[in-house]
Amino acid sequence: MGKFLLYQFRKVYAANPAFFVCFAIWMALMTAIVVFIPKGDSFHFVNTRHAFWADILFTIQTYFGDGLFVIGVFIAYCCTQQWNFARAVLGTYIFSGLICCVLKNLFDADRPATVFHGDPTFHVVSWLRVAHFNSFPSGHTTSAFAMAATLAIISKNRAFGIILFVLAVLTGYSRVYLGQHFVEDVWFGSILGTGTACFYLLAMPYVLRSKRMSFGLRFLQVKI
């Protein structure tokens, strides 16, 4: 099993090293911010720098991590009969979403709207509902990075992988900009999304090697 998983890990990284190099740089930067800058300060740095055009842009961008958008991508791949992409997107979305949901309820952290209630500098847009609870981790960021990592690995296209990475980062930024999450929520969401996508793509071939474990899971079989 160990040799098989090591082989799969190398296979996943080799599929799109450009994506993983970008992610490593992102992680180094974000970890430094989370560790050395108070979460209120990092939140205000992003949230208080706003403009109307950015309100529109990031309102649109935030839907890259929305469940309906991910399902739309899944349906689009089904319609074009790209079954490997479709199964990968659906599988990683379900897997990462379930873990994220458990963690949200486990930590039950207050969102910025609760923490900064009454703060005149707190910026929100009038056309979006602002959530108050279950802040950690960011679900949109988790979904965005899970889908980005999945498609980058399956496609093996380095340019496409970089584009997907940028879209996932912008989605995470939008969650702070729109007053929905703290930077640490986005940081962990990116880890969770990318991590669960890689684990799913690593583990699923092993799981499906067992007849007992693979019963009912054949429709989620993915080839890297």
HUKAVEN-V970973 format. One line per field, one symbol per residue. phi: phi as a letter, one per 20 degrees, with the letter a starting at -180 (. if undefined). psi: psi as a letter, one per 20 degrees, with the letter a starting at -180 (. if undefined). burial: I if it has 24 or more other C-alpha atoms within 12 Angstrom, else O. A space follows every 50 residues. Layout:
phi->???
psi->???
burial->???
//
This chain:
phi->.ffffffffffffffbfffffgfffgfffffffffddgffffffgefedc bfffgfgfffffffdfgffffffgfffffeleffffffffffffffffff fffgffelefegfefdgnffefdcdfedfeedclfdeffffgffffffff fffffmefffffffffffffffffffgemebeffffgfffffffffffff ffeggffffefffegndgfdfcde
psi->gghghgghghggghhmhgghgghggghgghggghgipqhhghghhghinr rghhggghgghhihjqhhgghggghghghjkmhggghgggghggghgggg gghghghlqqrhhghkpioiipprqhjpppqirlhprogggggghggggg hgghhjogghgggggghgghgghhhggjkhrrhhggghhhggggghgggg hghghggihphghipijhijppp.
burial->OOOOOOOIIOOIIOIIIIIIOIIOOIIOOIOOOOOOOOIIOIIIOIIOOI OOOIIOOIIOIIIIIIIOOIIOIIOOOOOOOOIIIIIIIIIIIIIIIOII IOIIOOOOIIIIIOOIOOOOOIIIIOOOOIOOOIIIIIIIIIIIIIIIII IIIIIIOIOIIIOIIIIIIIIIIIIIIIIIIIIIIIIIIIIIIIIIIIII IIIIIIIOOOOOOOOOOOOIIIII
//
